[in-house]
Amino acid sequence: MGSIIKLISDGGDNVWASAGFRDFYCRVCDRSLSVYDQKHRLVANFTYELPFGRSKWVGANWNRVTDAVLGQWQVNGIIIVGSARPLQFGVIQNTSFSFGGGQRPDSTGRSADIPKSERTLARWFDTTQFVLPQPYTFGNVGRLHPTLRGDRFENIDFSIFKNIRLRERAQVQFRAEAFNLLNHPVFGDPNTTVGHISFGQVLSQANAPRQVQFGLKLTF
């Protein structure tokens, strides 16, 4: 299943409580991309029983020993690929003095995006294009940035099953499962708090490293 969407909202999904609404009296001022906006997302899964073993296309006449080793295997997988989500910016200290309103940084008016070839964990975007807002102002950066995003999501989970029939109604299944098969890292969002010492840096990983597990399942 795949999708191409653009999700826009003016609140309700503002999961970063420190930013909040910029101006309680101007709801439309917070209209922007949603934190859940993901331009592209592909989810695919497959299950395939290999054609090897007794009563199969290859090895129909194998003896029980050969069939027990080489036959009755099944492979399965789940593939998820998704675009990165937009970033949300804030400031290290609210100086709007607005009795509850939030505050965001000011943009210089120039793009803070940098080429992917120059992007590193220590510099995810051009931090010089953001400045602290003047006191008693809300800042001019929107609730979600229209162009800056975190890391894209890529993951493959894979498993291989071996079915061994003991009797007519009894069967043992051996399972080997690998989560994040390719051990592909998905980095966490960079620090987006203007004035923070690690502003613009990625300091975390959003997914777990490859994990492998084995199991036996008896059905009767």
Helices and strands as residue ranges (DSSP letters): E 2-4, E 8-9, G 27-30, E 32-33, E 40-49, H 64-70, E 73-82, E 90-91, E 106-107, G 116-118, G 127-129, E 130-131, E 153-165, E 171-179, E 193-194, E 211-219
